Amino acid sequence: MTSAPLSILHFSTADQIGGSAKAANRIHQGLKKLGHTSRMLVRHKVSNDLDIEAIWPPHPYSFYDKIIEAACKRSGFQYLYVPSSKRALRHRWLQDANIIQLYNVHGGYLSPLVLPRLSRQAPIIWRLSDIWPATGHCAYSGSCERWKIGCGKCPDLNAYPPVGFDFTAFMWRLKKNAYKKCDITLVAPSSWIENIARVSPLLKDFPLIRIPTGVDLFEFNLSVRELFRNDSRKKMGINKDAKVILFAAHVLEDHSRKGGHHLVAALKYIREIPDCVVILVGSGGEKLAEKLPVEHRLAGYIENPKEMARIYAAADVSVVPSTDENLANTALEAMACGLPVVAFDSGGMKDAIRHLETGYLAAAGDSGDLARGIRLFIDEAEKRIQVGYAANNLIHREFGVNLQAERFSDLYNKIHERTS
């Protein structure tokens, strides 16, 4: 389909930090290359892109917004009132928008109450970064399915984003009332969240399309891995013949849905691996590192994609032990670099990781099976290379960032034709 130039306004918590923000920025940059006018309004801006602006007020004026955010969080009336929502509704870019695209709205910068007013300005496309749009407060519900019946009696008020009191049923109904006044098209980046949206009482009546997450194939590719493998290891003080395992997540916690504790358990299942090193990439991780039964390197949070590509280059296998996951950027990036990925069969991971073909899918929550996958790629170099190449080919066929931008562009034009 030929795409006419349109004006797209994106709303995202951030422009670079975190998986959802990276996905939003890649879509934004891809649309600009296709000739669209693409702009982003965010809470946290770190890039120099002039087409991205922060709608939170500059320090020290953000103090008021922080107080309101904390009060809503503690009371349980999550994002019921967000001062920056008014700024968003007055923003000059909104007046020009043909399409409004949402990502993660649970960032203290946009209240769900303003969605009907945004929708009156332009049709909304909501890329489902997590299941917060379907719940009374949480972004990932684990085994809880109370979002299917209206929430209330929440079993975990501390689940991100946490709340102080259980008004989850009220907030669920509030979202329902707001959504029914909107023209929304949903985009699911994985089969997992697509299936949730199709049964969610809040979302099931909206049009839904799946557009897989895109990977920048210029930044993440086989050539980078082949060129920088030894150099990357040398910079981290890792022997060129060592067996290197990578665990990368936005936040490295000892026990979270990202599954660092499962990695620790898996490594304890494995008998001693000579000259084995684990690279930990992400914020924090000190407590997790102390529990690892093998040598480790703490790389910290890496924002620059070139630096991250060189980290992938240093590894033999990437482990994504998330217990509740949409479809991790780190898995797709590793695969693009020809790195085999071992992950749990949870969330949308199976969309890219085909067991023993493009990676290893361990039984969900089974640390022993996770250990078997790690051991397979550590011990069998031929299998590791074969699966790595297959993973790279799959990403090129189905998950390229340019293909993602073209799919969104086609969707925008269909919606614009319908509404104009």
Buried (B, 14 or more C-beta within 10 A) or exposed (E): EEBEEBBBBBBBBBBBBBBBBBBBBBBBBBBBEBEBBBBBBBBBBBBEBEBBBBBBBEEEEBEEBEEBBEEBBEEBBBBBEBBBBEBBBEBEBBEEBBBBBBBBBBBBBBBBBBBBBBBEBBBBBBBBBBBBBBBBBBBBBEEBEBBBEBBBEBEEBEBBBBBBEBBBBBBBBBBBEBBEEBBBBBBBBBBBBBEBBEEBEBBEEBBBBBBBBBBBBEBBBBEBBEBBBEEBBEEBEBEEEBBBBBBBBBBBBBEBBBBBBBBBBBBBBBEEBEEBBBBBBBEBBEEBBEBBBBBBBBBEBBEEBEEBBBBBBBBBBBBBBBBBBBBBBBBBBBBBBBBBBBBBBBBBBBBBBBEBEBBBBBEBBBBEBBBBBBBBBBEEEEBBEBBBBBBBBBBBEBBBBBBBBBBBBBBBBBBBEEEE
